[in-house]
Amino acid sequence: MASVRKRTLPSGETRWQVDYKDQAGKRRSKQFETKKEAVGFETQVRAAIANGTYIHAADSITVEEACRQYLEHLTVRRDTGQEMERATYRNYEGAIRLHILEPEIGIGGMKLAELKAKHVNAFRDRLLAGGRSVTRTRRILIILGFVLKHARSNELIFTNPLEGVEVKRQSRASGAMTKEAARSLKENVKRLIDAAEGDEFRTYLIVAALAGLRASEQRGLRWENVDLEAGYIRVRERADIFNAMGETKSEAGNRDVPIGPLIVNTLKRWKLQCRKSDLNLVFPTKAGGIIAHTNVHSRWFKPLCRKLGIKMRWHDLRHFAVSAWIDQGFSVKAVMEFAGHKDYRQTMERYGKLFPSEDHHKAMAAMEKRLLG
């Protein structure tokens, strides 16, 4: 049984104390400043003891230990091929080490049993105040959620401290591409392609700008997935940051991207001089291996941008491809599929402003004429 009683401390201050026995019969107690807090805790602890889910803080592991156990689990998954790429493991480990366990901002020293939503909310606010972006903060909390889910599956915690914790989205307009930005991209990409030297880089640039492949997908592109007769690039795999071939980013990443005569003819010419590769890569290194994205940046892309006075990221070439498809009149569904987006919301939040607006006045006039003559 649990009870609540009022206590006066030697200092003269008043506290409300909850006395109870845990499921092992061990006497426990905890003090609170208000009766409301004490009664609330007494109700919770009584229910937890009754259903066998109570864990006292003294018997609980820390968040840091829970993270260590989770990373050990991921290591097993990674080393046994259970949907855990090395790049993904590296991202998770980095988020845990640099943010969740960061001494000034993180929560590594907290006991799992004492971790509440208010602590996670405070952690979220420290991340944002410390300069982390909204997107990064959301990803960090998602990874924290994975850690806590693993802890719950091992009965190290029985509640979900993340429940109700939110990271408010930035306004959709903040990440949406404008028509002005699309026009600027069009001008810059044309200048880059016109000024690109060497067949290899020019081909690489044209494929990126017009087929809209992610950098990892282009680096892992094989000739057997390029159909120059039918005019398609079939995206089936990608090369990660460790230059290891693997599955696409998501199921939606498996797609067939139609290509026009410029890409077809450029790739035909390139195929005649392309270096041989055991992987049959479209863009192999001199040794026949997977080209590193950092090399593309340092050797080709950034020097050309500096020469032309253009400020662009490589990923902007993918934005250009999508904006060009929209400008050509492709439907939302087609753009979503060609880009490999998971759903239409991803497409519309980023590129919705580029789709042509319907002429509602003209439609109303046509309706009135049809109905009333």
N, C-alpha and C positions, 0 to 999 in steps of 0.2 A: 504493500500500500504506500501511497505518497501523501504527504501532508504539507500544508503551508502555515508558517507561523512567523510572527513578528519578533524581531530581535533588536536590542539596543546594544550597539558596540561600545567598547570602553571609551571611545572618543565622543560618545553621546549621539552619534549618528544612528539613524534607524535603517534597518535592512529587513527585507522579507526573505525568509529562508525556506527552500523546498527540501524536505527530507524524504528519501525513498530507498528502496532496495532494487538493485538491478536484477536481471533474469537469473544471475548466478547466486543471488541472495546477499550480495555485498552491499553494505550500507553506503549511500551516497548523499551528498547535499550540495546545494548551490544557492547563492545569495543574489538578490536583485534589489534595485533601488525602489521599485514600485510594486504594489500588490498586484496590479494588472499584469506586469511582466512575469511575476512569480506564478500566478494562477495559470497564465498561458503556457508557461513551461511545464507546470505540473500536469496539465491536460495532455500535452504532447508526450511527455515522458511516460505517463501512465499507459497511453495507447501503444507507444513503441515497445515498452516492456511486455505488454500483453501479447503482441504479435511477434515478439522475438527479434525486433529490428533495432533495438537500442544499442548504441555504442558510446561508451564514456570517452571523453577527450583523452584521458590518461591511457586508454587502450587503443587509441586511434593513431594511424600513421599520418605523416604530414603530406601536404600537397606535393612537396618535392619528392618524397618517396613514391607517391602514386605516379608521378611523372616518370620516375626511373623504371618502375614496373611496366608502365605502358610502353616505353621505348624498348624495353627488353622483348615485349610481346611483338612490337613492330619489327624488330630485328629478326625474330623467328619467321614472321610472315615474309619479310624481304628475302631472306636466305633460302626459303622453301618455295618461292614463286607464288605466294598467295596474295595477289593483287596489292603489292606494295613495291613500287619502283624505288630505286635508289634516290632518285630526285625527290620523290614525295617524302621519303624518310628524312632526307636532308632538310626539307622545308619544315616538317613537323619538329624535328630536333632543334632547328634554329629558332622557331617560334617559342618553344619551351625554354630553351636556354637564355635567349636574349630578352624575353618579355615576361613569361609566366614566372620564371625563377630569378628575374633581375632583382638585385638586392633592394634598390630604392623604390621600385614601382611594383614588383611582383608580389605573389602571395605564397611563395614556396614554403615559408616557415609556419604557415597556419596548419592546424590539425584539420583533417577532413571532417571529423565529427562536428567541428565548430564553424565550418564554412557555411555561410548563409548568403542569400541573394544580396543583402546589403553590402557584404564584403566584395562580391563580384561586381556590383554596381560601382563601388568605390574604385576597384581595380580598373574597370572600364574607363572611368573618368580620368584616372591617372595616366592611362595610356594615351587618351586624346589630348590631355593637357601637356603631355610630354612630347608631343609632336607627331604621334602616329596618326596616319590618315584614318578616315572612317572605314575604308575598305580593309586596311590592314588590321584595325582593331576588331572588326567583325570576324576576320579569319583567325585571329588569336583566340577569340572566345569560342569559335567553332572547335578549334583544336583542344582548348580546355574542356569543352564538352565531351570530346572523344576520351580524354583522360578520365573524366568523372564517370562516363559510361562504362569504361573498362573496370574502374574501381567498384562500381555497383554490381557488375557481373561477377565480381569476386567477393561480394558481400563485405566490402570495406567501408561502404557508405550506403544508406538506404533512402536518401532523399536526393532531389535534384536542385542544387543551389543555383543553377542557371535558369530555372523556371521563372519567367517573367522579366528576365534581364534583356534589354533591347539596346541595339545601337541604331539610332535613328538614321535613316537614309538621308543622304544629301538630296537637295532638290533634283528632280530628274533633269532639269535644264542644265545643271552644273556639269553633267557628263555627256550631254547630248551634243552631237555634231550639228553645227549650223550650216546653212547654205553658203554663207561667206567662207567658212572654214573649208567646205568641200571644194569651192571654186579655187581657193588658194592651193589646196592639195593638188588639184588638177594641173595647175600651172607649174608647181614645183616638180611633180612627178614627170611631166613631159620634159622639163629641163634636165632632170637627172638622166632620163633614158637617152636623150639626144647627146648628152655629154659623156655618157659612160664609155670607157675605153676597154677594149678586149672583149672577145666574143663570150668568154665565160661569165664575166660580171654582167655584161649587158643582157645575156640570156637569163641569168639568175634574177636580175632586177625586173625584167619583163614578166617573168613567171610570177614573182611575188606581187607585182602591181596589178596584174590583170586576172590572175587565178585566185588571189586572196588567200593563199596558203599561210598557215602559221609557220613561223621560222622552223620549229621542230619538225613539222610535216614536210617542208621543202628539203630540209637536210636529210630526211629519211626517205625521200622519194626514189623509187626504183623504176627502171625502164619498163618493166612488165606492167606497171600501173599507169603507163602513159600510152593511150591509144591515139596515135596520130592520124589514123584513118577515120575513125568515128569522131575524133575531136573531143576527147575527154581525158581529164586527169582523175584517176581513181585514188582517193585518199584512203589508205588502209592501215598505215602505221606511221610512227614518228621516231625521231632520234632524240633522246633526252640529253641533259646537260653533261652527262658522263659519256656521251657518244654511244649509248646502248640503244639498240632498236627495241621498240615496244609498241603496245597498242596505242590508238589515238586517245586524245584527251578525254573523250566521252563516246558513248554509242553514236551520238549525233555526228561525231567527227568522221565516222565512216560514210563517205559521200562521193558522188561523181560530179566533178565540176566541169561544165562545158567550156571549151576553149576555142577562140576564133583563129582566123588565118595567120595573124601576126605571131601568136604563140606557137602554132603548129609549124609554120615555116622556120621560125627561129630555132625551135627544138630539133627540127630535121637537120638544119645546118650544124647545130651543136653536136648532134649524135654522131656525125661523121668524124668529129675530132675529139670526142669525149674520151677521157682516159679509161682504160679497162679497170674493172673493179669486181672483186669476188662477190660483193653484195649487189652488183649490177646497179649502182647508184647513178642517178642523173648528174649529180654534182659531187663527185668524189674528190678526195685530196690527191696529191701527186702519188702517194703510196697506195691509193685505192680505198682509203678509209673514209670515215664520216667527217665532213668539214665542220669545224667548230664555229659557232655563231659569233664568238668574239673575233675570230679571224676575218669573217665577212665584214664586221664593223670596222675593225682597225685597218685592214688592208684596202678595202674598197669604199664602203658606204660613207663613213665619217670624213675621209679625205676629200671625197667628191662633194659632199655637202659644204665643207669649209671652202672649197674652191669656188663654189657657186654662191656662197653666202646664204645658204638655206639652212633653217633650223627644223630638223625633222627627226623622228624616231623611226627605227625600222618598222615597228608595228603600224606606223601611219600608212605604210604601203597597203596593208590589209584594209585599213579604213578607206583608202582611196578605191580599192577594188569594190567594196560594198557600195560606196557612194556612186560609182560608175554604173553598177548594176541597177541601182534605183533610178538613176538619171535615164537609163535606157528603157525604163518602164516595166522592169520585172516586178512581179507581185511580192507581197510580204513573205508568202510561203516559199517562193523560189529563192529569194534572198536569204532567208533563214536556212534553207537546205544547202545552198551553195557555200555559205559561210560556216556551216557546221555548228550553228547555235542550237541549244537544247530546246528552246521554245520561242514563241514569237515575242514575248515580253522582252527578252534579251535584245532582240533585233530592234524593237520599237523604242525602248528606252535610250538606246544609243543613236539610232538613225531615223527615228520617227519624223523628225522635222524635215527630212529630205524627201519624203514621199509627197507627191503632188496633192494639193488640197482639192476637195470636191467643190464644184461650182454650185452651191446650194441655191443661189438666186435663179440661175438658169434652170435648175431642176424644178423649182417651185413654179416658175413661169410655164414650163412645159406641162406640169401637172394641172394647173388651172386651165390651160388651153384644151387639154385632153378631156377634162371633166365638164367644163362650162362652154367650151367652144369660143 
